[in-house]
Amino acid sequence: MLSNAQVLTILGLSVLQVMGVIDPSLAKTPQMGWNSWNKYQCNVNETVIVNTANFMVSSGLKDLGYQYINIDDCWSLHQRDNSTQRIVPDPEKFPNGIKGVADKVHALGLKLGIYSDAGTNTCAGYPGSYGYEQIDAQAFSDWGVDYLKYDNCNNLGLAGNASISSKRYKRMGDALKNVSRPIFFSLCSWGQDDVWDWGRSVGGQSWRMSGDISDHWSSVVSIINQEVPIANISAPGGWNDMDMLEVGVYDQMTITEYTSHFSIWAAMKSPMILGNDITNMTSDIKNIITNKEVIAVSQDSLGESVKQRWVKGDTHLFAGPLSGQAYVALFLNEGNSTVTMTGTWSDVFNNKHANKQKSIAVRDLWAHTDLGSFRAAVSVDVEAHGVRMLRFNQQA
Ligand code: GLA
């Protein structure tokens, strides 16, 4: 007689999938949502989280796919509970506990994220989960948490190569598998020890591939350049995390720069986690983060990042496939004046045998306009620090 496990294996299901513990649908496309850190740092509390969640719904952002509301560092007291050993939510910041916030966020049809650290303390000095992984995973599950961002500070020097770092992260990955609630596991190890090589194997669904982003164009450019050589790693189930979006956080970039930032994060399949105060944003910022055509590229079911086709001076051409034989190309100008850029069919489709005579319809995803049909190549003017993001519905 077959055991239950054998029956499930024959059906192509693992026991964990049936229990709902491993939910492959959690990371089919890069996660979308909001996180408290970039704007509020340690000034996070229930009011901020619940107001943001309410606005996520009333502003229509939820309907565009933004679903996680993530609490970052500084949500707890400095001491664990003496008897349960659990981390204690700060009663002043979270008078109804994390469970109380989770209930309110869930009632809006959204999901709640929390933050901890694969070390003794978080980056801001609050309790970390190292040595307490199962206790903390159980608490998060009991409270109704749907997402864990797991940082890398105060790690006892247990870093320096992939084997050591991955073991430290696997402890939490395993603990999360032992709890009943599916919890998205977002590794925040800053690209250390080539996390993109082992993030998936420790249960991660995304992993930070760089140090912290800041609200400056130079930071965006630096992260793009670090992502280029590893862009092939992102795929459904696990994503290189280029860090949270800075669009509209402190207005230290121009609208053109924020538009480029948002476009590239979408096309490179980075998680799309907003960081601005969405309850109070200008129409320019709202236009960026609500661009349905760009979000459709981010959430495309193929889940393949664009690749860099070439660099010429300050200009870069990125392109890659979308589902349904479509393609997307990004023309990026890091320079300080407008330039005309040309993408030939062999560049865009990465195919030196591309049919140069084929006439292909091209759509501009920021102008929301069909540019017409082109043969052999398409040329566009790209302003300083700007992008043009084009969609091709067929290949040459
Ligand atoms: C690290 C992370 C940031 C943020 C802070 C919080 O720097 O990389 O994203 O979570 O810690 O202290």
Residues whose N, C-alpha, C, O or C-beta is under 5 A from the ligand:
A	BS01	GLA	W37 D72 D73 C123 A124 D212
